[in-house]
């Protein structure tokens, strides 16, 4: 009888993949009257806040890795839940943080929606969530420009606020191009 091999891989030995659970949105608050008054003063119609998804409020800070860290003593952030991530926006400084780093943009689901481009319409890209909310959530707000090329390269038409035009053009370039060589054919001597 052949003894079992000690270096044989067994599925039971595999480590589970790293899973970052979706945050418990119940720990976040709905905007208070003070938040609503501030948003309304900034030109945001209250109908833009009811979602889906709802705009929530959380206290915390942005960690060094760009992730949001809840902290009751931290600054208040507006919270925008997405299907596989959560984007946090700090209105005072304009910074974005994300829960697990997957999200490209607030409102990114419109990229794949046929109605976004129907009748010659464009995908609208706004500079911050206030502009996006003032426009009735018609478009998106980029939270991670590093994903722009891969997420937007197949989009037929884009309308962007003027302040983002240079940034968009810079990020709609492939991150790198391959080095190209010419194959030389060898002559066959008969």
N, C-alpha and C positions, 0 to 999 in steps of 0.2 A: 504494500500500500504506500502511495506517495503522500508524504506529509503535506498539510496545507501550506501554501506560500504565505509568508508573513508580510510581504509587501503588496499583496493584492488589495485593491481598493474595494471597499464595501460602501454602499450608499448610506448605511447607518453611520459611517465615520465622517461623512461630509458635514461641514459646519453650515448651519442655516444662513441664508443671505441676510445681510444687514437690512433690517426693516425699521424705518422711521415711521411710527404710527402717526396718523392724521391727528392734529390737535383737537382737544375737546372744545368745540366752539362755545359750549355752554359756560365756560370759564370767562368768556369775553362779555362785555356789556353792550347793550344797544346805546346809540348816541343819546346823551342827556339833552335837556332843553338848551343848555349852554352850547353844546356841540352843534345842535340844529340851528341855533341863532347865528353862530359863526359861519356855518356852511351857507345859510340863506343870505347872509351879508356878502358872501363871496360870489353870489349869483347862482348857486346851485338850487334848482327847483326841488322841493321836497319829494316830488314823485320819483326823482332819480335815485333816492335813497332806499326805496322800499324793495328794490331788487327784482328778480332774484339775481345773484345772492344779496342778502342784506349787507349793508356796511355796518361793521361793528367797531368797537373801541377796545384796545388792550393797552396795558402798561408794561413797559419793559425796555430793552435796549438791543442794539445790533451787536452781535458778537464779532470777534475778529474774522471768523469764517463766513460772515454775511448772513448767518442765521439769526432769527429772532429769539431772544431769551426773555421769557416772561419774568417780570419783577414788579411787585406791587408798588415799589418806590421809584420805578423808572418813569420815563416820559410817556405821554399818551401817544399812541399810534392808531391810525385808521386801519382797519382790517378788511381785506378783500378775499374771501374764500374762493378757491378755484376747485376744480374736480380732483386734482391730485396734489395740490400744494396750497399754501396760503401766502398772500403777499401783504406785507405791512408797509405803510407809508407814514413817515414822520413829517407833518406839515411845516414845522418850524425850520427844518434844515433841508427838506426835500429828499431825504435818504429813503432807500428801499431796503427791506430785509425780507427774507423768505423763510418758510418753515423748514423745507427740506432741499431747497435749491433746484427744484425741477422746473418751476414756473418761468416762462419767458416774459409774459405780460399780463397785466390786469385786463380782462376781457378777451383773452387770446382765442377763445372758442369761435369768434367771428371770422378768423382766418379761413376756416374750413366751411363756413356757411355760404351756400350758393347765393342767398339773398344779399350778401355783402356786396357782390359785384354785379347784381342784376341791373338791367337798364343802364349800363355804363357807369354804375356807381363805383366808388373806390373804397379801399380799406383806409380808414382814417386813423392816423397816429397822433396822439396828443402828448404834450410835454409833461403833464402831471395829472393826478386823479381829479383835481378840481376842474380842469378844462374838460376832461372826459365826462364827468358828471354833469357839467353845464350843457354839454352836447347830448344829454340823454343816453349816455353809454354807447353812443354810435361810433364804435371803433375800439382802440386799445391804448394802453399806456405801457411802454416797454420798461420792464424792471431789470432785465439782464441783456444788455446789448451784445454780449458775447454769443448769444444764440440767434441774433438777427438774420444772418445769412441763411442758416439752415431753415429757419421758420418762415422766412419771407421770400425766398428765391422763386417760388412758384406762384406768387401772388400776381395777378394780371395788372392791377392798378393800385397805386398808393397815393393818398393825399396826406401830407404831413404839415404840421405847424412850422412856420419859417425858422423858428429858433432851433429846430432839430434837423434841418435839411442837411447840413454838413456832416453831422453825426450819422445820419441814416446812410448817406452816400459812402462814408468811410466803412461802415459795418456791413454794407451789402456787397462786399468783396469777399471772395473765398479766403479763408485763413491762410492757405498756402496753395500753391500750384505745383504740380509735379515737374520735375526736370525732364525734358524731352530729348531723346536721342534718335538718330536716323539709322535704321538697319541697312547695312550694305549687303547686297546680294553677291555671292561668289560666282564667278564665271566657271562653268563646267567645261573642261577641256576633253574633247573626245579623242 
